[in-house]
Amino acid sequence: MKALKYIWGLALAGALVSCSDLLDTESKSSFDEQTVFTNYQLAEQCNYGIVQALLEKANFRGRFHPYAGLNSDIEWANNWSNETQKTNNADRQAVYGYSLLATNGEMDKSGSSADAYSPYYTAIERANLNIRNLRKYADVGANPDMAFLLGEALTLRAVLYYDLLRTWGDVPARFEPISSGTVYVARSDRDVIYKQILGDLEEAWAYLPWPGQGHATTTDRVSRAFAKGLYARLALMASGYALRPDEGQVGTGNAGSVRLSSDPALAKDVLYPKALAACVDVIQNSGMRLYDDYEQLWRDMNNFDTSVAGTGREVLWIFPYGHQRGRWNYTFAAKHRRGDKYVGDAKGSGGSVGGSAGPVPTMWFAYEKEDTRRDVSCINFNWGDDKNITETPVLAGIDTWYFGKYRYEWMEKYPYAGGDDDGFKPAYMRLSDVYLMAAECASDASCAAVEGGGLNAAKGYLLEVRRRAYAGNVAKADAYVNAIGSSEAMFDAIVRERALEFVGEMLRKTDLIRWNLLKTKMDETKQKLADLNAMTGDFSYLQGGGGYVYYKVDGTDLKMYGLYPGEQSEPDASWTAYTNSEGEKSKYLTEEKFTQGEIDRLYDVDPDTRQFWPIFQAIIDSSQGKIVNDYGY
């Protein structure tokens, strides 16, 4: 009974900076702790509690996942198409458009289920308790199962801090359970956190098995492969650019500037070789491999096929939403505007589900026609309109594209059951990410002389991803990679390839920040959107006799003809021409043209000055003066 009470205490323990009531709870005896953390089944339940803290309805699921990666040069919000809708969604536009304030009505919800910040520290407190007690009571040296739990807790804590760092920048560092002296703490220099969690992951490697080599390494449990991949991701982030307060000014209200860390332990020449070694180890020894077919990967992901992860498969870790839990497809899937055979009554907010965000309209054009990722990742159709139910997809308009990786139509095993939750488990990391991180590190001068490094090695890593994308046309992939003749050209190729491979997976914003390309690439996208709108520049081929769109429905897909270069002649009779509201054949970009206001909403404020969210006002007010927002907020 005491052991069960201890587990329940862990489930309730929070680490919100204002939670002084935590200290009033009855102390747990060492007997309770020893009972729990010498028993695998009981200790395992405590590890489950780490992630559970993020699964409340509106925090992680409704306020972090739908917002944290937007907007970028390849992804943006689809929530409105005119100025009236923009006004009505001003709080959400502030999140997407880099004008978020600490008092934002959509996000400043401390103490409610909609607070996106505090639950991270609840989860971190649970991880800290588990790590302390596993070290103290579990014989991790002799018991591989208990060692796994320690490695899992260390890795999950690193996941939590990764999300905090990429979203809020400098945050409080908590690596021990809360005591009377640490209820209220200030923000810490992020470098302190980077060094701690990088070291934690190196320790965790020894405790975690490779995928499939331990009974706990299922799709939603961490493995050595994921811990090493996460290490590489954090190493590239820590050694890259970011908006930082001036030296020694964290937590003082300093606006800061975009710069590298001044800590020599986090320099590129230190971390890149380590990141490369971690990636190469995963590639050579994890037993994982890329799916042969890019579309089948996403069909299996939507269909809850657990074989996407593990030995011989591609996904290193998925976020462990439960069945019919989580709001990923509800936010990011192709839109269903009314009930149909795939979504039933579509009882989401506003009577529709999916489509809140999507690729920027120019993203589809960034792919070559032979790239099999194009029509999986970027689709220009939805299901139904504001008044009608349709059992077939319909054109959505040139200004509204959707992430084709996420589709209710592909949820066959556990069909959507209505409401805001759908149960889709997003891929937190895929093997293609490891290959491309390896290519990025290997081509850098810091890795020129290390094992697995150099330009030729980098080409090999890139080619693995490129060849899968060009299945059926691998000679074209080979020619592209073989033509890369310098580390600078390889870097440009990596920047492009990560956009093509990961659109819709919300990695891009963090990538652009660490490359110091956030505003540069978003400005390029604004110009491309204006060119598409006017059919000029790279899109001048759409003028004259072009600009017409033809389509045909193929099962749950809608195929288009007419937007791509070389498709400006009229196709055969199997295609249907797009028509305007009067039923007349019309140019798609003329009738469906998006406005300058839509282009401008990619960002409202210079994104380089707002790379991170503010900590919300309710948190600041309850911090006893310890927490102050930096970055000019």
Disulfide bonds with the S-S distance in Angstrom:
none
